[in-house]
Amino acid sequence: MHVTFTSAALMRRLFGKFDKDGNGTLDRKELQKATKMLGDRFSDEDIDVLMEILDKDHSDTVDLEEFIQAFMNKRR
């Protein structure tokens, strides 16, 4: 699926809300807080699995591109 300007802008805003330290990446702690913000509470093991799925470059963080790709791939 093609990412539109509107959907990309929405994803950037959402990512920005989750990126509490403003460094441009989401670490495990930020991902866990993000799941709480979305109304769910993931265990440490769940976060490990989520990181495996999202962190394509194995940096132990999720950057904006990885975040957007995960959502866009989910919509296909």
Biopython code that builds the backbone (N, CA, C, O; Angstrom):
import numpy as np
from Bio.PDB.StructureBuilder import StructureBuilder

atoms = [
    (1, "MET", "N", (0.839, -1.186, 0.000)),
    (1, "MET", "CA", (0.000, 0.000, 0.000)),
    (1, "MET", "C", (0.874, 1.235, 0.000)),
    (1, "MET", "O", (1.895, 1.283, 0.686)),
    (2, "HIS", "N", (0.489, 2.196, -0.738)),
    (2, "HIS", "CA", (1.167, 3.471, -0.869)),
    (2, "HIS", "C", (0.852, 4.345, 0.344)),
    (2, "HIS", "O", (-0.310, 4.476, 0.729)),
    (3, "VAL", "N", (1.887, 4.946, 0.949)),
    (3, "VAL", "CA", (1.688, 5.812, 2.104)),
    (3, "VAL", "C", (1.323, 7.200, 1.594)),
    (3, "VAL", "O", (2.092, 7.817, 0.857)),
    (4, "THR", "N", (0.174, 7.681, 1.978)),
    (4, "THR", "CA", (-0.245, 9.018, 1.575)),
    (4, "THR", "C", (0.352, 10.054, 2.510)),
    (4, "THR", "O", (0.811, 9.729, 3.606)),
    (5, "PHE", "N", (0.342, 11.299, 2.068)),
    (5, "PHE", "CA", (0.845, 12.387, 2.901)),
    (5, "PHE", "C", (0.097, 12.434, 4.221)),
    (5, "PHE", "O", (0.707, 12.602, 5.277)),
    (6, "THR", "N", (-1.224, 12.288, 4.170)),
    (6, "THR", "CA", (-2.046, 12.365, 5.375)),
    (6, "THR", "C", (-1.724, 11.236, 6.341)),
    (6, "THR", "O", (-1.563, 11.476, 7.538)),
    (7, "SER", "N", (-1.630, 10.021, 5.847)),
    (7, "SER", "CA", (-1.350, 8.896, 6.742)),
    (7, "SER", "C", (0.065, 8.984, 7.297)),
    (7, "SER", "O", (0.286, 8.639, 8.458)),
    (8, "ALA", "N", (1.026, 9.435, 6.501)),
    (8, "ALA", "CA", (2.399, 9.590, 6.978)),
    (8, "ALA", "C", (2.468, 10.673, 8.050)),
    (8, "ALA", "O", (3.175, 10.517, 9.045)),
    (9, "ALA", "N", (1.741, 11.764, 7.855)),
    (9, "ALA", "CA", (1.716, 12.843, 8.843)),
    (9, "ALA", "C", (1.097, 12.356, 10.159)),
    (9, "ALA", "O", (1.582, 12.679, 11.243)),
    (10, "LEU", "N", (0.036, 11.588, 10.045)),
    (10, "LEU", "CA", (-0.601, 11.020, 11.231)),
    (10, "LEU", "C", (0.362, 10.088, 11.962)),
    (10, "LEU", "O", (0.454, 10.128, 13.189)),
    (11, "MET", "N", (1.071, 9.259, 11.223)),
    (11, "MET", "CA", (2.022, 8.330, 11.835)),
    (11, "MET", "C", (3.159, 9.093, 12.526)),
    (11, "MET", "O", (3.603, 8.698, 13.605)),
    (12, "ARG", "N", (3.629, 10.178, 11.911)),
    (12, "ARG", "CA", (4.688, 10.994, 12.542)),
    (12, "ARG", "C", (4.203, 11.606, 13.848)),
    (12, "ARG", "O", (4.936, 11.634, 14.836)),
    (13, "ARG", "N", (2.967, 12.096, 13.850)),
    (13, "ARG", "CA", (2.418, 12.684, 15.091)),
    (13, "ARG", "C", (2.281, 11.625, 16.183)),
    (13, "ARG", "O", (2.622, 11.871, 17.340)),
    (14, "LEU", "N", (1.786, 10.460, 15.812)),
    (14, "LEU", "CA", (1.630, 9.375, 16.775)),
    (14, "LEU", "C", (2.994, 8.952, 17.318)),
    (14, "LEU", "O", (3.166, 8.787, 18.526)),
    (15, "PHE", "N", (3.954, 8.778, 16.424)),
    (15, "PHE", "CA", (5.307, 8.415, 16.826)),
    (15, "PHE", "C", (5.869, 9.464, 17.795)),
    (15, "PHE", "O", (6.485, 9.124, 18.805)),
    (16, "GLY", "N", (5.648, 10.732, 17.474)),
    (16, "GLY", "CA", (6.139, 11.819, 18.336)),
    (16, "GLY", "C", (5.563, 11.764, 19.737)),
    (16, "GLY", "O", (6.253, 12.081, 20.706)),
    (17, "LYS", "N", (4.306, 11.365, 19.854)),
    (17, "LYS", "CA", (3.699, 11.223, 21.182)),
    (17, "LYS", "C", (4.347, 10.089, 21.977)),
    (17, "LYS", "O", (4.467, 10.167, 23.199)),
    (18, "PHE", "N", (4.759, 9.047, 21.280)),
    (18, "PHE", "CA", (5.378, 7.903, 21.944)),
    (18, "PHE", "C", (6.857, 8.140, 22.255)),
    (18, "PHE", "O", (7.387, 7.580, 23.215)),
    (19, "ASP", "N", (7.515, 8.958, 21.457)),
    (19, "ASP", "CA", (8.955, 9.225, 21.601)),
    (19, "ASP", "C", (9.161, 10.287, 22.681)),
    (19, "ASP", "O", (9.393, 11.458, 22.382)),
    (20, "LYS", "N", (9.074, 9.861, 23.927)),
    (20, "LYS", "CA", (9.081, 10.783, 25.060)),
    (20, "LYS", "C", (10.371, 11.576, 25.192)),
    (20, "LYS", "O", (10.330, 12.738, 25.598)),
    (21, "ASP", "N", (11.516, 10.985, 24.861)),
    (21, "ASP", "CA", (12.780, 11.713, 25.014)),
    (21, "ASP", "C", (13.163, 12.496, 23.754)),
    (21, "ASP", "O", (14.166, 13.210, 23.741)),
    (22, "GLY", "N", (12.362, 12.357, 22.703)),
    (22, "GLY", "CA", (12.561, 13.143, 21.498)),
    (22, "GLY", "C", (13.811, 12.819, 20.699)),
    (22, "GLY", "O", (14.295, 13.657, 19.938)),
    (23, "ASN", "N", (14.344, 11.601, 20.865)),
    (23, "ASN", "CA", (15.583, 11.245, 20.167)),
    (23, "ASN", "C", (15.349, 10.607, 18.798)),
    (23, "ASN", "O", (16.304, 10.225, 18.122)),
    (24, "GLY", "N", (14.087, 10.488, 18.386)),
    (24, "GLY", "CA", (13.786, 9.954, 17.066)),
    (24, "GLY", "C", (13.664, 8.446, 17.001)),
    (24, "GLY", "O", (13.515, 7.881, 15.918)),
    (25, "THR", "N", (13.725, 7.792, 18.144)),
    (25, "THR", "CA", (13.545, 6.344, 18.209)),
    (25, "THR", "C", (12.699, 5.988, 19.424)),
    (25, "THR", "O", (12.585, 6.758, 20.378)),
    (26, "LEU", "N", (12.112, 4.807, 19.359)),
    (26, "LEU", "CA", (11.371, 4.266, 20.495)),
    (26, "LEU", "C", (12.163, 3.112, 21.081)),
    (26, "LEU", "O", (12.512, 2.163, 20.378)),
    (27, "ASP", "N", (12.443, 3.199, 22.363)),
    (27, "ASP", "CA", (13.107, 2.084, 23.034)),
    (27, "ASP", "C", (12.038, 1.199, 23.678)),
    (27, "ASP", "O", (10.843, 1.472, 23.563)),
    (28, "ARG", "N", (12.466, 0.167, 24.338)),
    (28, "ARG", "CA", (11.517, -0.783, 24.938)),
    (28, "ARG", "C", (10.576, -0.105, 25.938)),
    (28, "ARG", "O", (9.377, -0.381, 25.964)),
    (29, "LYS", "N", (11.134, 0.774, 26.748)),
    (29, "LYS", "CA", (10.329, 1.457, 27.758)),
    (29, "LYS", "C", (9.270, 2.346, 27.101)),
    (29, "LYS", "O", (8.126, 2.390, 27.553)),
    (30, "GLU", "N", (9.650, 3.049, 26.038)),
    (30, "GLU", "CA", (8.697, 3.897, 25.325)),
    (30, "GLU", "C", (7.626, 3.060, 24.632)),
    (30, "GLU", "O", (6.460, 3.453, 24.596)),
    (31, "LEU", "N", (8.012, 1.910, 24.083)),
    (31, "LEU", "CA", (7.009, 1.017, 23.474)),
    (31, "LEU", "C", (6.018, 0.521, 24.516)),
    (31, "LEU", "O", (4.817, 0.442, 24.258)),
    (32, "GLN", "N", (6.531, 0.189, 25.694)),
    (32, "GLN", "CA", (5.639, -0.303, 26.739)),
    (32, "GLN", "C", (4.665, 0.798, 27.164)),
    (32, "GLN", "O", (3.479, 0.536, 27.366)),
    (33, "LYS", "N", (5.161, 2.018, 27.297)),
    (33, "LYS", "CA", (4.279, 3.137, 27.648)),
    (33, "LYS", "C", (3.279, 3.407, 26.529)),
    (33, "LYS", "O", (2.132, 3.765, 26.797)),
    (34, "ALA", "N", (3.702, 3.239, 25.278)),
    (34, "ALA", "CA", (2.803, 3.444, 24.141)),
    (34, "ALA", "C", (1.643, 2.454, 24.190)),
    (34, "ALA", "O", (0.503, 2.823, 23.908)),
    (35, "THR", "N", (1.923, 1.208, 24.543)),
    (35, "THR", "CA", (0.846, 0.221, 24.613)),
    (35, "THR", "C", (-0.157, 0.594, 25.698)),
    (35, "THR", "O", (-1.358, 0.370, 25.542)),
    (36, "LYS", "N", (0.334, 1.165, 26.799)),
    (36, "LYS", "CA", (-0.575, 1.632, 27.852)),
    (36, "LYS", "C", (-1.430, 2.787, 27.347)),
    (36, "LYS", "O", (-2.628, 2.849, 27.625)),
    (37, "MET", "N", (-0.808, 3.709, 26.598)),
    (37, "MET", "CA", (-1.554, 4.851, 26.048)),
    (37, "MET", "C", (-2.662, 4.373, 25.112)),
    (37, "MET", "O", (-3.712, 5.006, 25.006)),
    (38, "LEU", "N", (-2.419, 3.258, 24.441)),
    (38, "LEU", "CA", (-3.401, 2.712, 23.508)),
    (38, "LEU", "C", (-4.423, 1.809, 24.193)),
    (38, "LEU", "O", (-5.285, 1.221, 23.539)),
    (39, "GLY", "N", (-4.317, 1.704, 25.530)),
    (39, "GLY", "CA", (-5.331, 0.969, 26.280)),
    (39, "GLY", "C", (-5.002, -0.473, 26.567)),
    (39, "GLY", "O", (-5.885, -1.243, 26.946)),
    (40, "ASP", "N", (-3.749, -0.861, 26.396)),
    (40, "ASP", "CA", (-3.347, -2.241, 26.667)),
    (40, "ASP", "C", (-2.064, -2.205, 27.480)),
    (40, "ASP", "O", (-1.350, -1.203, 27.488)),
    (41, "ARG", "N", (-1.783, -3.285, 28.152)),
    (41, "ARG", "CA", (-0.548, -3.366, 28.926)),
    (41, "ARG", "C", (0.183, -4.623, 28.471)),
    (41, "ARG", "O", (-0.283, -5.740, 28.695)),
    (42, "PHE", "N", (1.326, -4.430, 27.832)),
    (42, "PHE", "CA", (2.120, -5.553, 27.338)),
    (42, "PHE", "C", (3.138, -5.970, 28.385)),
    (42, "PHE", "O", (3.728, -5.126, 29.059)),
    (43, "SER", "N", (3.338, -7.258, 28.516)),
    (43, "SER", "CA", (4.369, -7.775, 29.408)),
    (43, "SER", "C", (5.741, -7.515, 28.788)),
    (43, "SER", "O", (5.831, -7.136, 27.621)),
    (44, "ASP", "N", (6.796, -7.716, 29.555)),
    (44, "ASP", "CA", (8.147, -7.579, 29.023)),
    (44, "ASP", "C", (8.370, -8.532, 27.861)),
    (44, "ASP", "O", (9.043, -8.190, 26.888)),
    (45, "GLU", "N", (7.807, -9.723, 27.962)),
    (45, "GLU", "CA", (7.937, -10.708, 26.889)),
    (45, "GLU", "C", (7.210, -10.242, 25.624)),
    (45, "GLU", "O", (7.706, -10.429, 24.513)),
    (46, "ASP", "N", (6.040, -9.638, 25.799)),
    (46, "ASP", "CA", (5.299, -9.098, 24.662)),
    (46, "ASP", "C", (6.097, -7.991, 23.977)),
    (46, "ASP", "O", (6.125, -7.910, 22.749)),
    (47, "ILE", "N", (6.738, -7.149, 24.764)),
    (47, "ILE", "CA", (7.559, -6.064, 24.210)),
    (47, "ILE", "C", (8.743, -6.651, 23.448)),
    (47, "ILE", "O", (9.119, -6.132, 22.397)),
    (48, "ASP", "N", (9.330, -7.723, 23.964)),
    (48, "ASP", "CA", (10.427, -8.393, 23.243)),
    (48, "ASP", "C", (9.965, -8.851, 21.863)),
    (48, "ASP", "O", (10.675, -8.660, 20.876)),
    (49, "VAL", "N", (8.787, -9.451, 21.791)),
    (49, "VAL", "CA", (8.248, -9.919, 20.514)),
    (49, "VAL", "C", (7.962, -8.726, 19.602)),
    (49, "VAL", "O", (8.288, -8.760, 18.416)),
    (50, "LEU", "N", (7.360, -7.685, 20.144)),
    (50, "LEU", "CA", (7.073, -6.492, 19.362)),
    (50, "LEU", "C", (8.357, -5.880, 18.800)),
    (50, "LEU", "O", (8.389, -5.462, 17.642)),
    (51, "MET", "N", (9.412, -5.825, 19.609)),
    (51, "MET", "CA", (10.694, -5.304, 19.132)),
    (51, "MET", "C", (11.252, -6.168, 18.004)),
    (51, "MET", "O", (11.792, -5.644, 17.029)),
    (52, "GLU", "N", (11.124, -7.484, 18.130)),
    (52, "GLU", "CA", (11.584, -8.377, 17.056)),
    (52, "GLU", "C", (10.872, -8.080, 15.743)),
    (52, "GLU", "O", (11.481, -8.117, 14.674)),
    (53, "ILE", "N", (9.593, -7.789, 15.834)),
    (53, "ILE", "CA", (8.800, -7.513, 14.638)),
    (53, "ILE", "C", (9.121, -6.144, 14.054)),
    (53, "ILE", "O", (9.288, -6.015, 12.842)),
    (54, "LEU", "N", (9.209, -5.133, 14.890)),
    (54, "LEU", "CA", (9.353, -3.756, 14.420)),
    (54, "LEU", "C", (10.781, -3.351, 14.091)),
    (54, "LEU", "O", (11.006, -2.603, 13.140)),
    (55, "ASP", "N", (11.746, -3.833, 14.859)),
    (55, "ASP", "CA", (13.137, -3.375, 14.767)),
    (55, "ASP", "C", (13.878, -4.103, 13.650)),
    (55, "ASP", "O", (14.614, -5.058, 13.896)),
    (56, "LYS", "N", (13.675, -3.642, 12.432)),
    (56, "LYS", "CA", (14.238, -4.323, 11.259)),
    (56, "LYS", "C", (15.754, -4.224, 11.167)),
    (56, "LYS", "O", (16.394, -5.115, 10.609)),
    (57, "ASP", "N", (16.348, -3.147, 11.708)),
    (57, "ASP", "CA", (17.807, -2.989, 11.611)),
    (57, "ASP", "C", (18.545, -3.496, 12.853)),
    (57, "ASP", "O", (19.760, -3.330, 12.963)),
    (58, "HIS", "N", (17.818, -4.110, 13.781)),
    (58, "HIS", "CA", (18.390, -4.726, 14.990)),
    (58, "HIS", "C", (19.194, -3.739, 15.827)),
    (58, "HIS", "O", (20.253, -4.074, 16.358)),
    (59, "SER", "N", (18.676, -2.520, 15.935)),
    (59, "SER", "CA", (19.331, -1.480, 16.731)),
    (59, "SER", "C", (18.835, -1.446, 18.166)),
    (59, "SER", "O", (19.320, -0.653, 18.972)),
    (60, "ASP", "N", (17.875, -2.299, 18.492)),
    (60, "ASP", "CA", (17.218, -2.345, 19.792)),
    (60, "ASP", "C", (16.362, -1.105, 20.043)),
    (60, "ASP", "O", (16.020, -0.792, 21.183)),
    (61, "THR", "N", (16.022, -0.404, 18.958)),
    (61, "THR", "CA", (15.074, 0.705, 18.987)),
    (61, "THR", "C", (14.248, 0.648, 17.708)),
    (61, "THR", "O", (14.608, -0.034, 16.749)),
    (62, "VAL", "N", (13.145, 1.371, 17.712)),
    (62, "VAL", "CA", (12.298, 1.470, 16.528)),
    (62, "VAL", "C", (12.339, 2.915, 16.059)),
    (62, "VAL", "O", (11.981, 3.826, 16.805)),
    (63, "ASP", "N", (12.777, 3.123, 14.817)),
    (63, "ASP", "CA", (12.790, 4.485, 14.284)),
    (63, "ASP", "C", (11.488, 4.762, 13.539)),
    (63, "ASP", "O", (10.659, 3.869, 13.365)),
    (64, "LEU", "N", (11.321, 5.990, 13.107)),
    (64, "LEU", "CA", (10.075, 6.396, 12.459)),
    (64, "LEU", "C", (9.774, 5.551, 11.225)),
    (64, "LEU", "O", (8.632, 5.139, 11.020)),
    (65, "GLU", "N", (10.775, 5.296, 10.413)),
    (65, "GLU", "CA", (10.563, 4.509, 9.189)),
    (65, "GLU", "C", (10.066, 3.095, 9.522)),
    (65, "GLU", "O", (9.137, 2.596, 8.887)),
    (66, "GLU", "N", (10.682, 2.459, 10.509)),
    (66, "GLU", "CA", (10.250, 1.114, 10.923)),
    (66, "GLU", "C", (8.812, 1.153, 11.448)),
    (66, "GLU", "O", (8.014, 0.257, 11.172)),
    (67, "PHE", "N", (8.499, 2.190, 12.199)),
    (67, "PHE", "CA", (7.168, 2.369, 12.766)),
    (67, "PHE", "C", (6.130, 2.510, 11.659)),
    (67, "PHE", "O", (5.102, 1.833, 11.673)),
    (68, "ILE", "N", (6.400, 3.386, 10.708)),
    (68, "ILE", "CA", (5.465, 3.592, 9.602)),
    (68, "ILE", "C", (5.317, 2.318, 8.778)),
    (68, "ILE", "O", (4.202, 1.942, 8.415)),
    (69, "GLN", "N", (6.425, 1.653, 8.480)),
    (69, "GLN", "CA", (6.358, 0.433, 7.683)),
    (69, "GLN", "C", (5.514, -0.647, 8.382)),
    (69, "GLN", "O", (4.771, -1.371, 7.720)),
    (70, "ALA", "N", (5.622, -0.756, 9.679)),
    (70, "ALA", "CA", (4.848, -1.766, 10.410)),
    (70, "ALA", "C", (3.360, -1.512, 10.245)),
    (70, "ALA", "O", (2.594, -2.450, 10.026)),
    (71, "PHE", "N", (2.942, -0.267, 10.345)),
    (71, "PHE", "CA", (1.521, 0.052, 10.206)),
    (71, "PHE", "C", (1.060, -0.076, 8.768)),
    (71, "PHE", "O", (-0.039, -0.569, 8.515)),
    (72, "MET", "N", (1.864, 0.352, 7.838)),
    (72, "MET", "CA", (1.465, 0.277, 6.440)),
    (72, "MET", "C", (1.399, -1.172, 5.974)),
    (72, "MET", "O", (0.509, -1.526, 5.201)),
    (73, "ASN", "N", (2.313, -2.010, 6.424)),
    (73, "ASN", "CA", (2.282, -3.430, 6.080)),
    (73, "ASN", "C", (1.059, -4.105, 6.690)),
    (73, "ASN", "O", (0.484, -5.010, 6.085)),
    (74, "LYS", "N", (0.662, -3.677, 7.867)),
    (74, "LYS", "CA", (-0.502, -4.251, 8.539)),
    (74, "LYS", "C", (-1.777, -3.973, 7.746)),
    (74, "LYS", "O", (-2.702, -4.785, 7.765)),
    (75, "ARG", "N", (-1.837, -2.848, 7.056)),
    (75, "ARG", "CA", (-3.036, -2.440, 6.329)),
    (75, "ARG", "C", (-3.163, -3.160, 4.994)),
    (75, "ARG", "O", (-4.226, -3.096, 4.375)),
    (76, "ARG", "N", (-2.142, -3.829, 4.536)),
    (76, "ARG", "CA", (-2.191, -4.505, 3.226)),
    (76, "ARG", "C", (-3.036, -5.739, 3.258)),
    (76, "ARG", "O", (-3.178, -6.417, 2.240)),
]
sb = StructureBuilder()
sb.init_structure("model")
sb.init_model(0)
sb.init_chain("A")
sb.init_seg("    ")
for serial, (resi, resn, name, xyz) in enumerate(atoms, 1):
    if name == "N":
        sb.init_residue(resn, " ", resi, " ")
    sb.init_atom(name, np.array(xyz, "f"), 0.0, 1.0, " ", f" {name:<3s}", serial, name[0])
structure = sb.get_structure()
